[in-house]
């Protein structure tokens, strides 16, 4: 019988999982088996409330289903926890010596919790409802209001963390460098603070999808303040260098969850090997363009939906180094550990990131993976 001349095709999802087994078992060690199960199970979503929609009752409807707005809940829970901690310390120190010290400690804890850093990291206008840990209820599809604007946008709730970290202030000029398919762009608009928003994506077809999202969620007069373009993000600083207060660089990556679940459009396809291997280089070039597009005193948030340290911390470290040596730009990597404390009830965080924060998929809170890191241009 004739021999088969080609090796049997291994589906890209299998190749991806094998690649992750080899690499992530080294990086995440004994956490990997639990993260692996999370990646292979149904993803959890959040409902980003559309502040432009006049759909009444949507928040009451979600609250009746036992969903809560994780953004506004976080500081409230943090405050309760700090007060409890202060009370514990007080009762301990009363056993030992004097009340004076305990009162001081209680004040210190309350101050720590409601420090400007904790408060300012929460953008009050963004509302995103999630079901509690362990609750796998699905949200109904979004519905239009009387003007045809949809009431909420379903997304991985962790993908709002980079937008919250960017902390857009009133009238900021904001650039979303790799904006499609549009969830983070929509979240940036929900802050109500963007003076000007440039939403760019190299892919024309994905930019069309972004425009579709904006049409479905955002009224015309607000859409007109958004400039949608399809440039190669790596060339951005030639177009408009040093002009933005805030820049979001949500780069193309190995999209770990998609890669183990879907064979279509999978970066582990054999013919995309070169593209996959050059991702860290592309990510670095995009982050550099983002840094150069930022005004001195401005902020850049870098994010991926991959667990890979090569696409996460390593890219950030290299960018900081290149900014310094080749462009004489000083960039400070911000400490985002307060995000971990704030949102620990909603997400499962990796505690060993050298820079930035990483949300790990976990069966009880199956969001992510999502890495985000904030850079301040001095």
Secondary structure, 3 states (H helix, E strand, C coil): CCCCCCCCCCCHHHHHHHHHHHHHHHHCHHHHHHHHHHHHCCCCCEEEECCCCCCCCHHHHHHHCCEEEHHHHHHHHHHHHHHHHHHHHHHHHHHHCCHHHHHHHHHHHHHHHCCHHHHHCCCCCCCEEEECCCCCCCCCCCCECCCCCECEEEECHHHHHHHHHHCCCCCEEEEECCCCCCHHHHHHHHCCCEEEEEEECCCHHHHHHHHHHHHHHCCHHHHCCEEEECCCHHHHHHHHCCCEEEEEEECCCCCHHHHHHCCCCCCCCHHHHHHHHCHHHHHHHHHHHHHHHEEEEEEEEEEECCCCCCCCHHHHHHHHHHHHHHHCCCEEECCCHHHHHHCCCCCEECCCCCCCEEEECCCCCCCCCEEEEEEEEC
